[in-house]
Amino acid sequence: MAPEWLHSFAPEEWYERYTHRIEEYRLPKGKEKRREFVETVGADGAALLEAIFTTPEVNWLRHVRAVEILRRVWVQQFERLDGRWRFREDESIPPAAQMICSPYAIEATYGHKLTSWWVG
């Protein structure tokens, strides 16, 4: 919705990091490397949201549905601790019924029965 602004705002490393859709097989191997990557993504998203909400020329973007969904997902998944964006621990995330499971269908919730989990 504001490609010129985004191009001027986005750091060069974002183009490499987000050129391809993030899929399970593309994630770093190892628990610590994955956490580091997820926290980098969290910081990137938080920086983007902060810029949208504080830059007068584009703060109208806060009213765009996709930006509001991004903001809600970031609140659910990340928290700022000791000056860094951290992935929330299991005990600090919202209940499954309140979680946004998919940005494409925000009303979809997690389902669980025995050992099966699904979104829908």
C-alpha positions in Angstrom: 0.0 0.0 0.0 3.0 2.2 0.4 5.8 0.5 -1.6 8.0 3.6 -1.9 8.0 4.2 1.8 8.6 0.6 2.6 11.5 0.4 0.1 13.1 3.5 1.7 12.5 2.1 5.2 13.5 -1.6 4.9 17.1 -2.5 5.6 19.0 -4.4 2.9 19.1 -7.6 4.9 15.3 -7.8 4.9 15.3 -8.4 1.2 17.5 -11.5 1.6 15.7 -12.7 4.8 12.2 -12.3 3.4 12.6 -12.9 -0.4 11.1 -16.4 0.0 8.2 -17.5 2.1 9.3 -18.8 5.5 8.7 -22.6 5.5 9.7 -25.2 8.0 12.4 -26.6 5.8 14.0 -23.2 5.4 14.3 -22.5 9.1 17.7 -22.8 10.7 18.6 -26.2 12.3 19.0 -26.4 16.0 16.9 -25.0 18.8 19.1 -22.0 19.6 19.6 -20.9 16.0 15.8 -21.2 15.4 15.1 -19.0 18.5 17.7 -16.5 17.3 16.0 -16.4 13.9 12.5 -16.0 15.3 13.6 -13.2 17.6 15.2 -11.5 14.6 11.9 -11.7 12.8 10.2 -10.4 15.9 12.5 -7.4 16.1 12.0 -6.7 12.3 8.2 -6.9 12.6 8.2 -4.7 15.7 10.4 -2.1 13.9 8.1 -2.1 11.0 5.0 -1.6 13.2 6.8 1.1 15.2 7.7 3.0 12.1 4.1 2.7 10.8 2.7 4.1 14.0 5.2 6.9 14.5 5.9 8.1 10.9 3.2 10.8 10.2 3.4 10.3 6.4 2.3 6.6 6.7 0.5 6.3 10.0 -2.7 5.9 8.0 -1.4 2.4 7.4 -2.4 1.5 11.0 -6.0 1.4 9.7 -5.2 -1.2 7.1 -6.6 -4.6 8.0 -3.3 -6.5 7.3 -1.3 -4.1 9.5 -3.8 -4.6 12.3 -3.6 -8.4 12.0 0.2 -8.1 12.0 0.1 -6.0 15.2 -2.2 -8.5 16.9 -0.1 -11.5 16.0 3.1 -9.7 17.2 1.4 -8.9 20.6 0.4 -12.6 20.9 3.8 -14.0 19.9 6.4 -11.6 21.1 7.2 -9.5 24.2 9.9 -7.0 24.9 12.2 -8.1 27.7 15.5 -6.4 28.7 15.3 -4.2 25.6 15.0 -7.1 23.1 12.0 -8.7 21.4 11.6 -12.2 22.6 9.4 -15.1 21.5 6.8 -15.6 24.2 7.1 -18.7 26.4 4.2 -21.1 26.4 2.9 -19.9 29.7 2.7 -16.3 28.5 0.8 -16.7 25.2 -2.9 -16.2 25.0 -5.3 -19.2 25.2 -5.6 -21.1 22.0 -9.2 -19.9 21.4 -7.9 -16.3 21.3 -4.8 -16.9 19.1 -4.7 -15.9 15.5 -3.6 -19.1 13.8 -3.6 -17.9 10.3 -3.3 -14.3 8.9 -5.5 -15.5 6.0 -8.4 -16.6 8.3 -8.2 -14.8 11.6 -11.4 -16.4 12.9 -9.8 -19.9 12.6 -8.7 -21.3 16.0 -6.7 -24.3 17.1 -8.5 -27.6 17.6 -7.2 -30.5 19.6 -8.4 -34.1 20.1 -6.2 -36.7 21.7 -2.9 -36.4 19.8 -4.2 -34.5 16.8 -4.0 -30.7 16.4 -5.5 -28.6 13.6 -6.4 -25.1 12.6 -9.9 -24.5 11.5 
